[in-house]
Amino acid sequence: GGRGRAAGAGDTVVLKDLKDHLKHAAKVGAALKKHSNASLSLTFLKELITQSKDCIGEPEISDLIKALNVLKNEKLQAAKRKVKGQAQKSKKDTAKKKGKYTAFIGVLVMGSFIIPMAQYFWYVRDDDSSDKFFAQKSAPAPPPVEEKKPFWKR
């Protein structure tokens, strides 16, 4: 095709050097991104590899596999970061809710002491046994115990 116009589906693409290969790869990559259909992109790449099998050797296939593994690992890491980011709350949310939860825990702790004491005092409110106990006069002292003499002094 001529300068400045897009290559059509039936046009012959001339690839003379590395610059031409990279230029056309960038154009094809941009076109694949533009339509963003993963199934069509995969079909295109499979067909490209199949049609190029006669000029691709074992070392090039190994390099292609390495490149695909790197791409796969990058995608997995991005997915993990996305999931991890969704699971984490922002500092603002955490700080905002910290006061609420601190107050809630404080109420529970205080309630665990105050409520049982209130129940106890309610239970013994009419009980005057402690007043009777403290109002008692002291009991008379017991009589002194006579000292027993040992049997040999009897």
Disulfide bonds with the S-S distance in Angstrom:
none
